[in-house]
Amino acid sequence: MKVIYDKNYKVFFGADVLNQLAQTIINKAYSHVFVLVDENTEKYCLPILKPYLEKFTVIKIESGEKNKKISSAEFIWHNLQQNLANRNTVLLNLGGGVLSDLGGFCAATYKRGIDFINIPTSLLAMVDASIGGKLGIDINHYKNLIGLFKHPEQVFIYPDFISTLPNIEKTNGLAEMFKHALVDDKKLFEKLINSNQIDFGNMEKLIEKSAKIKIAIVNKDPNEKGPRKVLNFGHTIGHAIETYSLTNDIIPLKHGEAVAIGIICETYLSYKLFNIDNKDLEKIVRFTTANFNKYMHKWDVNELFKIMQNDKKNNNSNINFTLLKKIGKAVIDCNCSNELIMESLEFYKNQAYLN
């Protein structure tokens, strides 16, 4: 078992972390342990966790970004209240990005704050959502408009949970891992793009590396006033497309699928504004298109712009981007003309996909 130290908490990583979780709960002497699950983690992950917990109460919500909303938060708060949860209670978030964001938000606000522990079960949550202290819910499908910064008590990354995931959830997390490489680590970038096929059964070193990148960036700027903004690369357009898909598609895009689109578009913006190497642009597009299906929906550009104008990262009336100066070096607080943003969307649509 390895320990990655954040300034505010520990991230335990490895095959033996669930024993450490059990000891942590004993040492803390919590009055009540709640476990937040969805139908998938209840079926596939809770049986793995259960032997390490003496007594606990399960709260279950439906899976999916569409359920990261105020009514779900009210349901969780109600369950905590009905079961007499007090300020010495702990909430274990057993799931992916939605449960990490939503569960942490509910814990941080219930009775002005109870402890929560993240146990990420998806690749996306292991490398991104479970660490960093960003918590929130969506309003009208607009991403994370209501939220706060509050760190978990601890995080326990058990890599074997990846074996419980369908393939689409594995690649979903790959987008955030690729983003970390693009903004901070050229060696990781080269390792990813030179892999003929990602071995999701042997991801421990890549997960550890990606998680360390995020923790190091967050430690410099916990509340996202400056350097942490580099982690928003791919997310201005990515979040807009994710929101659009949630409101227009029968089967909405996953977060990672939308971020993959954002990465292509915002790499193109980087190419136009900062003259990143054309070969690097091609490498990024090739990797992304090889690992993610093309989004075929004929989107309404005006609606996408409206969504982007509501993005929480904006300053004044400008749509705010994080872009690449080169591989491993990002530039924050960039503004682009509407015409160039439209050009980037057309660039994405014109790519020849490999799968």
C-alpha positions in Angstrom: 0.0 0.0 0.0 1.2 3.5 -0.9 0.3 6.8 0.6 0.1 10.0 -1.5 0.1 13.1 0.8 -2.2 16.0 0.1 -1.8 19.0 2.4 -5.2 18.3 4.0 -5.6 14.5 3.9 -4.1 11.2 2.8 -4.8 9.3 -0.3 -4.2 5.6 0.3 -3.5 3.5 -2.8 -3.1 -0.2 -3.4 -4.5 -3.7 -2.8 -4.5 -3.4 1.0 -6.3 -0.1 1.3 -9.6 -1.5 2.6 -7.8 -2.9 5.7 -6.6 0.7 6.3 -10.1 2.0 5.8 -11.4 -0.4 8.4 -8.7 0.7 10.9 -9.4 4.4 10.1 -13.1 4.0 11.0 -12.2 2.2 14.2 -9.7 4.9 15.2 -12.1 7.7 14.5 -14.8 6.0 16.6 -17.6 7.3 14.4 -21.1 7.1 15.9 -22.6 6.0 12.6 -21.3 4.9 9.2 -23.3 5.5 6.1 -22.3 4.2 2.6 -23.6 6.0 -0.4 -24.0 3.8 -3.5 -25.8 3.6 -6.8 -27.3 0.5 -8.3 -24.0 -0.5 -9.9 -21.7 0.0 -7.0 -24.3 -1.7 -4.7 -24.2 -4.8 -6.9 -20.5 -5.0 -7.8 -18.5 -3.0 -5.2 -20.4 -3.1 -1.9 -19.9 -6.9 -1.5 -16.1 -6.3 -1.7 -16.3 -3.5 0.9 -18.8 -5.1 3.3 -16.4 -7.5 5.1 -14.3 -4.5 6.2 -17.2 -2.7 7.9 -18.8 -3.8 11.2 -22.0 -1.9 11.0 -23.3 0.6 8.4 -26.4 2.0 6.7 -26.7 2.1 2.9 -28.1 5.1 1.0 -28.8 4.4 -2.6 -29.4 6.8 -5.5 -29.7 6.1 -9.2 -26.6 6.3 -11.3 -25.7 8.9 -13.9 -25.0 12.6 -14.2 -28.7 13.4 -14.6 -29.1 12.4 -10.9 -26.5 14.9 -9.6 -29.2 17.3 -8.6 -30.9 19.0 -5.7 -33.6 16.3 -5.3 -30.9 13.6 -4.9 -29.2 15.8 -2.3 -32.5 16.2 -0.5 -33.0 12.4 -0.5 -29.5 11.9 1.0 -30.1 14.6 3.7 -33.4 13.0 4.5 -31.9 9.6 5.0 -29.2 11.0 7.2 -31.8 12.8 9.3 -34.2 9.9 9.5 -31.3 7.7 10.8 -30.3 10.3 13.4 -27.0 11.1 11.9 -25.0 13.5 14.1 -21.8 15.5 13.6 -19.7 12.4 14.5 -21.1 10.5 11.5 -19.1 9.6 8.4 -20.4 9.2 4.9 -18.5 6.8 2.6 -18.9 7.7 -1.0 -18.6 4.3 -2.8 -18.7 5.2 -6.5 -17.6 7.3 -9.4 -17.5 11.0 -10.1 -21.2 11.7 -9.5 -21.2 10.0 -6.0 -17.9 11.8 -5.1 -19.3 15.2 -6.0 -22.8 14.7 -4.7 -21.9 12.7 -1.5 -19.2 15.1 -0.6 -21.6 18.1 -1.1 -24.2 16.5 1.1 -21.8 15.6 3.9 -20.2 19.1 3.8 -23.5 20.8 4.2 -25.4 18.4 6.5 -25.4 20.0 10.1 -22.7 22.3 8.8 -20.4 19.4 8.0 -19.8 15.8 8.7 -16.8 13.7 7.7 -16.8 12.0 4.3 -14.4 9.5 2.8 -14.1 8.8 -0.9 -13.7 5.3 -2.1 -13.6 5.8 -5.9 -14.7 2.8 -8.0 -14.3 4.3 -11.5 -11.1 5.2 -13.3 -12.4 8.8 -13.6 -13.0 9.1 -9.9 -9.6 7.5 -9.0 -7.6 10.0 -11.0 -9.8 13.1 -10.7 -13.2 13.4 -9.0 -12.4 11.8 -5.6 -9.4 14.1 -5.0 -9.2 17.9 -5.0 -12.1 18.9 -2.8 -14.5 20.2 -5.5 -18.1 19.3 -4.5 -21.3 20.2 -6.2 -24.6 19.5 -7.9 -26.0 20.5 -11.3 -28.9 22.9 -11.9 -30.9 22.4 -15.1 -28.1 20.2 -16.3 -25.6 23.0 -16.0 -22.5 21.4 -14.5 -21.6 22.0 -10.8 -23.3 25.4 -10.5 -24.0 24.9 -6.8 -21.1 23.7 -4.7 -18.2 24.4 -2.5 -14.6 23.4 -1.7 -14.3 20.8 1.1 -11.7 18.1 1.3 -12.5 14.5 2.2 -11.3 13.1 5.5 -9.3 10.5 3.4 -9.4 8.8 0.0 -8.9 5.1 -0.5 -8.1 4.0 -4.1 -8.5 0.2 -4.6 -7.4 -0.4 -8.2 -9.2 -3.7 -8.5 -12.5 -1.9 -8.6 -11.7 -1.2 -12.3 -12.4 -4.8 -13.1 -16.0 -4.2 -12.2 -16.4 -1.5 -14.8 -17.9 -1.9 -18.4 -15.5 -0.7 -21.1 -17.2 2.6 -21.6 -16.5 3.6 -18.0 -12.9 2.6 -18.3 -12.3 4.9 -21.3 -14.4 7.6 -19.6 -11.6 8.0 -17.0 -8.9 7.9 -19.7 -9.9 11.4 -20.8 -9.0 13.0 -17.5 -5.8 11.0 -17.3 -4.8 12.3 -20.8 -5.7 15.8 -19.8 -3.3 15.6 -16.8 -0.5 14.5 -19.1 -1.3 17.4 -21.6 -1.2 20.1 -19.0 1.6 18.9 -16.8 3.6 15.8 -17.9 5.0 15.4 -21.4 6.6 12.0 -20.5 3.1 10.7 -19.4 1.7 12.1 -22.7 4.4 10.2 -24.7 3.7 7.0 -22.7 0.0 7.2 -23.4 0.1 8.0 -27.1 2.8 5.3 -27.7 0.7 2.6 -26.2 -0.8 0.4 -28.9 -3.6 -0.5 -26.5 -4.4 0.7 -23.0 -4.2 -2.2 -20.6 -7.0 -1.5 -18.2 -6.1 -4.6 -16.2 -2.7 -3.1 -15.3 -3.3 0.5 -14.6 -1.9 1.0 -11.1 1.2 3.0 -12.1 -0.7 5.2 -14.5 -3.4 5.8 -11.9 -0.8 6.7 -9.2 1.0 9.0 -11.6 -2.2 10.8 -12.7 -3.5 11.2 -9.1 -0.1 12.7 -8.1 -0.3 15.2 -10.9 -3.7 16.4 -9.7 -2.8 16.5 -6.0 0.4 18.5 -6.7 -1.6 21.1 -8.8 -4.4 21.4 -6.2 -1.9 21.8 -3.4 -0.6 24.9 -5.1 -4.0 26.5 -5.4 -6.8 24.6 -3.4 -9.6 27.1 -4.2 -8.8 27.6 -7.9 -7.7 31.2 -7.9 -4.8 30.6 -10.3 -2.6 27.6 -11.1 -5.3 25.0 -10.5 -7.2 26.4 -13.5 -4.8 24.4 -15.7 -7.0 21.4 -14.9 -9.9 23.0 -16.8 -8.3 22.3 -20.2 -10.9 20.6 -22.4 -13.7 21.4 -20.0 -15.1 24.7 -21.3 -16.3 23.1 -24.5 -16.5 19.7 -22.9 -18.9 20.8 -20.2 -21.0 22.6 -22.7 -21.3 19.5 -24.9 -22.0 17.3 -21.9 -24.8 19.7 -20.8 -26.2 19.8 -24.3 -26.2 16.0 -24.5 -27.9 15.6 -21.2 -30.8 17.7 -22.5 -31.0 16.4 -26.0 -29.9 12.8 -26.2 -31.7 9.7 -25.2 -28.3 8.2 -24.1 -26.3 11.2 -22.9 -22.5 11.4 -23.3 -20.4 10.4 -20.3 -18.2 13.1 -18.8 -15.1 11.7 -20.3 -16.6 11.4 -23.7 -17.5 15.1 -23.6 -14.1 16.1 -22.3 -12.5 14.2 -25.1 -14.4 16.4 -27.6 -13.3 19.4 -25.6 -9.7 18.3 -25.7 -9.8 18.1 -29.5 -11.5 21.5 -29.8 -9.4 23.3 -27.3 -6.2 21.8 -28.7 -7.2 23.3 -32.0 -7.7 26.7 -30.3 -4.2 26.2 -28.8 -2.9 25.6 -32.3 -4.5 28.8 -33.6 -3.6 31.0 -30.7 -0.2 29.6 -29.4 1.1 27.8 -32.5 1.6 24.5 -30.8 3.3 22.0 -33.0 1.2 20.7 -35.8 2.5 17.2 -35.1 1.4 17.4 -31.5 -2.0 18.5 -32.7 -2.2 15.4 -34.9 -1.0 13.1 -32.0 -3.6 14.4 -29.7 -6.4 14.0 -32.2 -5.2 10.5 -33.2 -5.1 9.3 -29.6 -8.5 10.8 -28.7 -10.3 9.6 -31.8 -8.8 6.1 -31.4 -10.2 5.8 -27.9 -13.5 7.6 -28.1 -16.5 7.3 -30.5 -17.4 10.3 -32.5 -20.4 12.3 -31.3 -22.7 12.3 -34.3 -25.4 14.7 -32.9 -26.0 17.8 -35.1 -25.7 20.2 -32.2 -27.2 23.7 -32.1 -24.2 26.0 -32.0 -26.2 28.9 -30.5 -27.3 26.6 -27.7 -23.7 25.6 -27.1 -22.7 29.2 -26.8 -25.5 29.9 -24.4 -24.3 27.1 -22.2 -20.6 28.3 -22.4 -21.7 31.8 -21.4 -23.1 30.3 -18.2 -19.9 28.5 -17.4 -18.8 29.1 -13.8 -15.2 29.7 -15.0 -16.0 32.8 -17.0 -14.8 36.3 -16.0 -16.9 39.3 -17.0 -18.7 38.5 -20.3 -15.8 36.5 -21.8 -15.9 32.7 -22.2 -12.8 31.5 -20.3 -10.4 28.8 -21.6 -7.4 27.0 -20.4 -5.2 26.2 -23.5 -1.9 24.6 -24.3 1.3 26.5 -24.9 3.0 23.2 -25.5 2.7 19.6 -24.3 3.0 19.7 -20.6 2.5 23.5 -20.3 -0.9 25.1 -20.0 -2.0 28.8 -20.2 -5.0 29.9 -18.1 -7.6 32.6 -18.6 -7.6 32.7 -22.4 -10.4 34.2 -24.4 -11.3 33.3 -28.0 -13.6 34.9 -30.5 -16.9 33.2 -31.2 -15.8 32.7 -34.8 -12.7 30.8 -33.6 -14.7 28.7 -31.2 -17.1 27.8 -34.0 -14.1 26.9 -36.1 -12.8 24.5 -33.4 -16.2 22.8 -33.3 -16.1 22.3 -37.1 -12.5 21.0 -36.8 -13.8 18.3 -34.4 -16.7 17.4 -36.7 -14.4 17.0 -39.7 -12.0 14.5 -38.1 -11.9 11.0 -39.5 -12.5 8.6 -36.6 -10.6 5.4 -36.4 -13.3 3.3 -34.7 
